[in-house]
Amino acid sequence: MNREVALDAVGTVVRLGLAAVWLTSGILKAVDPDQTYVAVRAYDVLPMAGVEVVAALLPWFEIALGVLILIGAGLRLVAALSAALLLAFIAGVVQAWARGLSIDCGCFGGGGAVAQGQTAYVQELLRDIGFIVLAAWLIVRPRTLLSLDNRGENTGRT
């Protein structure tokens, strides 16, 4: 296996992993919109109207990101949108931590207030940084196997 094919294979695993993150996160939020509202509200940064909009749209945006990444459509752009959303999530967790809020991020469903000392801010931040690394790989090298972006491409590789 040559280097390019190996990198394409690694990129495919990265692509499928990031797609799984968005699909899982979005579906878990979509099936429980009331809890998603509670999770968004717990960050205490948006007015109620903003909380309603974010809680209503976020699951579907995450699902859309997941589907587009899964099929490999517009991969560089979708990966950049993923990184931007993850940076917004990191900012939300950091501001909650800095303000002394005691919340669960609600990143994969659930969320909202938790007992003092029951937060997992460090783990949430490290996880999101890891997801940003996946997105960064796809921004830098969006070529993957079985991707719509690469359909019909004749690279001459064997």
N, C-alpha and C positions, 0 to 999 in steps of 0.2 A: 504494500500500500504506500503510495507516495505521500509526501507531506501535505499537499493540497487536499487530497481525498480525506486524509486523517483530520485536517482542520474542518473540512465540510462536515464530517461525522461528529466532531466535538460541537460544532455550531448547531447541529441538529438536536443533540441532547440538550444543549443550552436553550434552544428555541422551545422544545417540548416542555422543559422544566418551567420556563417562564410562563408559557401558555397555561400549564397546570395551576400555577400560582394564581393567575388572574381568573381562570374559570372557577376554581374552588372558592376563592374569596368572593367573587361576584355572585355565584349561585347561592352560597350560604347567606349572603346579605339579602338577596332577592326573595328567598323563601321566608324570611322573617323581617318584613319591612318595619314593623313596630320596634323591634330590637335594634335595627339599623338606625332608626331615628334616635333612640336612647343613646346609642354609641356616639353618634355625631354630636348630639347635644352635650354630652359629657365633657367634650373638649372646651366648651364655654368660650368660643371665639366668634360664633356667628349669631346674628339675630335669628329669631324663631323662623322667619320666612326663609332665611338662608339655610337653616338646618333642614327644613322641609325639602327644599330643592336638592341639596346635596344628598340627603338620605334617599330621595326618590331616584335620582339619576346615577349616583355612584355605582350601585350594583350592575346596572346595565352598561355603563361605560367600561367597567372592569371585564364584564363578559365579552363585550365587543373587542377589547384589547386581546383577550385570550383567544377568541376565534381567529382574529387576524394574524396573531402570532402563530397559532396552531397551523394554519394553512400557508403561512409564509407570504402574506400579501402586504406590500408596503413595509417590509420588515424594519428597515432603518428608521423610518419615521415613527412607526408604532413602538419600536424600542425606545426612541427618544421621548415619546409621550409617556411611556412606562417609567422611565427614569425620572421625568418631571413629576409625575404623580407620586412616585416613591419618595422623592425629595420633599414634597408637600406633606406626606405622611410623617416623615422624619421630623419636619418642622413642628407638626402638630404634637407629636410625642414629646419632643424637647420642650416646647412651651408648657405643656401640661406638667411635666416633671419640674421645670423651673418654677412654676407657680404653686407647686405643692399639691396639685390635684392628685387624687388617688383613683385612677381609672384603669380599666382594661382597654386596650386600643380598639377592640372590635374589628381587627383586621381580617379575621376569618370567622365572622359572625360573633354574636354575643356583644360584649362591650358594655361600657357604662361604669358607674361607680363601683369600686371594690374597697374592702377594708384596708385601713392604713397598714402598710407593710406588705400588702398582697400584690403590689404592682410588679411588672416585669419589664420595666423600661429598657434596661440594658439589653436583654434578650431581643426585645422588639426592634431596637435600633440596629443591633448586629444582624438580625435576620433581614431587615430592609436594606442594609448596606450590601449584604450578600445578593439580594435580588437586583440591586443596582449594578453589581458586577456582571450579572447575567445580561442585563439590558445593555451595558457598555460593550460587552463582547459583540452583541448583535448590531450595535451602532457602528463599531469599528469594522466588523467582518460579518455582514449580513448574509453571505452566501452559505446556504445549508442544503442538505439533501431534501428531496420531495417538497420543495417550496414553490408556490405559485410564482414568486419573483423570478425563479430560474427555469420555468417551463419553456420548452422549445429551445433552450440554450444548447448549442452544440459546442462543447469545450474541447472536443478531441481527446478527452481523458478516457482511459480504460480502467 
